[in-house]
Amino acid sequence: MGEKGLNFRKILKLIFLLSPFIIVPLIIIFRSNIVEIGNSFAPCITYRLGFYCPGCGNTRALIALLHGNIINSVRFNPLILFFVMFLIAYYIECVADFIGKDLKIIPRNKIFWAIISTLGAIFYILRNFIEILSPGVVV
């Protein structure tokens, strides 16, 4: 029983490790469709009220990233690029684990994540008061 469960777990890990080789080409193939869908979203209520929430600019950031424009993507919302980098680091850790290596790229320190969260909160508050930080401003 234990070995059977272990094999199933290894199969799930293998599926996870192979998924980017399917998902990334699909994103590239259907990029224009994804952009079209993203452009059809209505602005959220906080944006219509004149305030930027932490999610404001995510759609435009993702669209910019799909077009390869990393600088504009970060200007619209840096959370997207942070999320992509986090996913890549997590994927590398999973590959290392699958081949039996102990590799930790993502910090496990609670203080580190508290500092990141605090800086993020400060940024998302300041973007409502400092125009260059707002997601609608592209220089």
C-alpha positions in Angstrom: 0.0 0.0 0.0 2.7 2.4 1.0 4.7 1.8 -2.3 1.5 2.3 -4.3 0.8 5.7 -2.7 4.4 6.7 -3.3 4.1 5.8 -7.0 0.9 7.8 -7.3 2.7 10.8 -5.6 5.6 10.5 -8.0 3.2 10.4 -11.0 1.5 13.6 -9.8 4.9 15.3 -9.4 5.9 14.2 -12.9 2.6 15.6 -14.3 3.3 18.9 -12.5 6.9 19.0 -13.8 5.8 18.4 -17.3 2.8 20.8 -17.2 4.8 24.0 -18.2 5.8 22.2 -21.4 2.1 22.1 -22.3 0.9 25.3 -20.7 3.5 27.7 -22.0 3.1 26.7 -25.7 -0.7 27.0 -25.3 -0.3 30.5 -23.8 2.0 31.5 -26.7 -0.4 30.0 -29.3 -3.5 31.6 -27.8 -1.8 34.9 -26.7 -4.0 37.1 -28.8 -7.2 35.4 -27.5 -6.0 35.8 -23.9 -5.2 39.5 -24.6 -8.7 40.0 -26.2 -10.4 38.4 -23.1 -8.2 40.6 -20.8 -9.1 43.7 -22.6 -12.8 42.9 -22.3 -12.8 43.1 -18.5 -14.6 46.0 -16.8 -12.6 48.0 -14.3 -13.2 47.0 -10.7 -15.3 49.1 -8.3 -12.3 50.6 -6.4 -10.8 51.8 -9.7 -14.1 53.4 -10.7 -14.1 55.1 -7.4 -10.7 56.6 -8.1 -8.6 54.3 -5.8 -6.1 51.6 -6.7 -6.4 48.3 -4.9 -3.5 45.8 -4.9 -5.0 44.1 -7.9 -5.4 47.2 -10.0 -3.3 47.0 -13.1 -2.9 43.2 -13.0 -4.7 42.6 -16.3 -2.7 45.3 -18.1 0.5 44.0 -16.5 -0.3 40.5 -17.7 -1.1 41.7 -21.2 2.2 43.7 -21.3 4.1 40.6 -20.1 2.4 38.5 -22.8 3.7 41.1 -25.3 7.2 40.8 -23.8 7.1 44.3 -22.3 8.5 43.6 -18.9 9.1 47.3 -17.9 5.4 48.3 -18.6 4.3 45.1 -16.9 6.1 46.1 -13.7 4.8 49.7 -14.0 1.2 48.5 -14.2 1.5 46.1 -11.3 4.8 44.6 -10.0 2.9 41.8 -8.3 2.6 39.9 -11.7 6.4 39.8 -12.2 7.0 38.8 -8.6 4.4 36.0 -9.0 6.1 34.8 -12.2 9.5 34.8 -10.5 8.0 32.9 -7.5 6.5 30.3 -9.8 9.8 29.8 -11.6 11.7 29.4 -8.3 9.1 27.0 -7.0 9.3 25.0 -10.2 13.1 24.8 -10.0 12.8 23.6 -6.4 10.3 20.9 -7.4 12.6 19.7 -10.2 15.5 19.5 -7.8 13.3 17.6 -5.3 12.2 15.2 -8.0 15.8 14.3 -8.9 16.6 13.9 -5.2 18.4 17.3 -4.5 17.6 19.5 -1.6 17.5 23.0 -3.1 15.7 25.9 -1.5 15.5 29.1 -3.5 12.3 30.6 -1.9 13.1 32.0 1.6 11.3 30.2 4.4 12.0 32.9 6.9 8.8 34.5 8.4 10.7 37.8 8.9 11.6 38.0 5.2 7.9 37.5 4.2 6.7 40.0 6.8 9.1 42.6 5.4 8.0 41.8 1.8 4.4 42.1 2.8 4.9 45.4 4.6 6.8 46.9 1.7 4.0 45.7 -0.6 1.3 47.2 1.5 3.2 50.5 1.7 3.6 50.5 -2.1 0.0 49.8 -2.7 -1.0 52.7 -0.3 1.5 55.1 -1.8 0.4 54.4 -5.4 -2.9 56.2 -4.6 -1.0 59.4 -3.7 2.1 59.4 -5.9 1.2 59.5 -9.6 4.3 57.8 -11.0 3.4 54.7 -8.9 -0.2 54.4 -10.2 -0.9 51.6 -12.7 -2.3 53.9 -15.3 0.9 55.9 -15.8 3.3 54.5 -18.3 6.5 56.5 -18.9 
